[in-house]
């Protein structure tokens, strides 16, 4: 059995949601970016669904100021549910109840915006001495097998920490955490180094870290000793670089479509792509898009 491998199952996940969402202003001026709808569900709803489908039992949201709407969404809506029941609208009632019914959700506040590494550190007491998952709500991944479940399979086989990666264009690497990696299989890489938002000329690869992580509890001691990095924030990537000195980190080139819904273009792409996957929406939406694009071409 490889060194560091563990059979402890991962049942806890951390979802940092304290960010301000400045790339989506003005829509995020009065509501959390995580609550912006993708078709008919908030972006964060998809992330919670992914966690639950992967076997996660307890979720911790690391929140900040102005996130009350998110907390309300994952609670029971007594007045709304009563109205739906009176109308006999059982389908809608099931939709609004499902997340509150199936997820054990907890909250902790990140008091200052000190970066992703600090947000993960806020989860120390919730996690305890167990391995755990981190999912970023800015990253929506549509996949037949949930991305987190794919990471868990690598974890069960190899142990250590596991991160999700995807290939990006060379000119985009300065916007991502990038890994230096040794290919083990067509999808799995042994991480040799990590760097946050490198200059494209110095980047070790074009494999970018996407917001899905499986981490050991030892990451907390490292985060406590990690100084602020890029942007004056505590970077999780910097802590992972130090974790490499203690144990293996594996990168998985996951199967699925990734949408960066924290950006305007990514948000629009996610809405169109997921709507086209819905049988009740796809035919009419496809006709509209086809006609609209044809009109644009004719108009020059």
N, C-alpha and C positions, 0 to 999 in steps of 0.2 A: 504493500500500500504506500503511495507517495507520501513524502514528508508533509506534515501539516494538514493532511486530509481529515475531514470530520464527517460524521454521519448525523450531526445535529440538524434537524429540519429548521427551515426559516419560516417563522410564523408572524414576525413583526416587520412593519414597513414604516418608513418615515417619508413624509411628503412636505418639503419646504415650500411655503406659499407666502413668504413675507415680502417678496419683491414688489416694487412700485408699478411695474408695467409701463415705463415711460415710452417704450417703442410703440405702444398702442394708444397713446394719447390722441385725441381727447376722450376716447371711449372709456379709458380707465381712470378718469378724473374722479368719478363718484362711485365706481364699482370695481371690485377686484378683477384683475385680468383673468384669473382662473375661472371666473364666473361668466365670461363671455361665451355665448352659445356656439357650439359646433353643430349645425343643423337644428336639433331641438334639445340638446343637453349641454350643460356647461362643460368646458374643456376638462376641468378637474374630475368630472363624473367618469369620463373614459379612463382616466388614470386609476381611479378607485376600482372600477370594474376590472381592469387588468390585474390589479393586485389580488382581488378576491378570486378571480379565475385561476390565479397561480397558486392558491392555497394559503394566502395571507389571512390571518385571523384578527389581528389588531393593527390599527393604523394610528399614527401620530401626525397631526398637522402642526408644523412649525409656522405660526402666524405672526402677523405684525399689526400695526394700527390699520383700521379701515377694512378689516376682513370679517366683520360681523355677518355679512350676507352669506359667506361661505359656511359659517357655523350654523346659521339658520337652515341652509339648504340641506344639510346632513342631519337635521333633526326632524321630529314629527311635526307636521303642519296640521294641527288639530282642527282648526276652523275649515280649512280647505278640504280635508279628508271627510269631515262631517257633511259638507255640501255635496261632494261627489257621491257619498253613500246614499244621501237622500234622493239624488237623481238616479241612482242605480247605475252610475258610470263606473263599473268595477274595473274596467281596463285602465282607465286613467288613475283610479285609486291605487292599483297595483304599481303603476309607474312611479308615482310620487312616494310610495312607501318602500320600494325595493331596497334602496341603499340604507335607509335607516333601519330596516329589518335585519339585513345581513352583515353589516359592518360594525365592529366595535371600534369607535372612533374617540380619540383623545386629542387634547390641544395643549400646546405650550407656546408662549410668546417669545419671539426673538426681539429683545428690547431695543437693540440698535442694529441698523443694516450693515453688518460686518462681513457679509459674504456667505457663500454656500458652506464653506468649512465650519464657520461659526454656527450656522443654522443646524448642521448635522450634530455639532457638539451639544446643542440644546436638547438633544434626544437621549443623552447619556443615561439618565435615571429611568426613562421609559424602556430602553433596550436592555440595561443590565449587562450580564455577561454572555449574551446570546449573539450569534451572527444575525444580521438584519439586512433589509433591503432599503434602498433609497430610490425614489421615483420623482422626477421633476415634472411638474405639470405643464411646463413650456414645451415638453416633448411628447407629442401624441404619436403612438405607433400602432398602426393597423396591421394585425397579423392573425393568421388562422390559429397558430399556437402563440399565446401571449409572449411578448418579448421577455418579461420577467421569468416566465416558466422556462424559456430557453436558457436563460442564465442559470437557473436553478439546476438544470440538467448538467451543465458544465461543472457547477459546484459539487454536485453529487459524485461526479466522476473524478474530479481533480482536487477539490478542496480549495483553500486559499481564498483570495478575493477575486471577484469576476466583474468586469465592466462591459457595457455594450459599446460597440464602435461601428462606424460606417465610413465609407470613403467619401471625401469631399474634393472639390476642385482645388488645385494648388493655390489659386488666388484667394481661396476662402479659409485657408488654415489659420490665418491670423485672428480669426473670430472664434476658434475652438481650442479646447484642450486636445493635444495631439500625443499619440503614443509612439514610442520606438518599440518595434515588435518583431518577434521571430515566429514565422509560420509553423504551426504544429500540424494542423489539418487545414482543409479548405476554408473552414470557418473559425477555427480557434487559434489564437496567437498567445505566445508567452511574452508578457510585457517586460521590456528591458529598461524602459525609461518613460517619463511623462513630462510634458512641458505645456504650460498654459499660454495660449495665444502667441505662438512663435512667429517670427519673421519668416515668410515663405522661403526665403533663401537658406534659412537655417533649420527648417522643420525636418525632423527625422523620418517622417512619412506623411501620407495624407489620410491616415486613419484617425478620425475624430471621435472623441468621447461623447456619446449621447447620454441623456439623463436617466440611466438605469444602472444601479450598482448593487452588488452584494458584498457586504463588508464585515470584517471581524470586529468584535468589541475592542480590540487593541487599538483601533483607529482613534479612539477618544483620547488616550494618553498622548498620542502623536499630535492631534489637533490642538491640545492645550499648549503644546510647545512649538506650534507653527506660527511664525510671525506673519503679519500682513504681506501679501505679495502684490500681484497686478491689481491696479485700481485701489490700492490701500485696503484690500479685503483679504480675509483668511480664505485661501484657495484650497478646496478639497484636492485638487490635482497636486499641489505641493505636498500635502500630507500623504497622498498615495505614493509619491516618489520616495518618501522616507519609509513607508511601509514595505517597499521593495527590499529594504535591507534586512527585513525580518522574515518575510514569507513571499510565496509566489503570488503574482497577480496575472490573471488570465483575461484576455480580451476576446469577445465573441462578436463576429460580424453576423448580426442577427438577420433572420428572415422576416421581412415585412416592410411596409411603407412608413417612412418617418416624415412627420410634419412639425416644423418649428413654429408652433402656434403663438409664440411670444413675439413674432414679427408680423407685420401686416400682410406680406406676401404669403408667408407660411399659413397664416390664419385663413386667408381666402382659399388657398389650395386645399386645406383640410376640409373646409365646408363643401367645396365642389366635389372632391373625391369621395367623401363619406356619403354625401347625398346621392351620388351616382351608384352607390352600393345598396341603396334602399329601393326595393321593388316598387313601392308606392310612389316614389319620387322620380326615379331614374328616367322613365320614358319621356315624360313632359319636360324635364330639365334638359335632357339630351337634345330634344327638338328645339328648345329655346336657344341653347348654346350654339347649335349648328346654324340656326337662322341668324342669330346675332353676329356670329363670326362671318357668315356670308355677306351680311349687310355691311360689315366693317370693310371687308375686302373690296366690295363694289364701290364703297364710298372713298376708297383710296386711303 
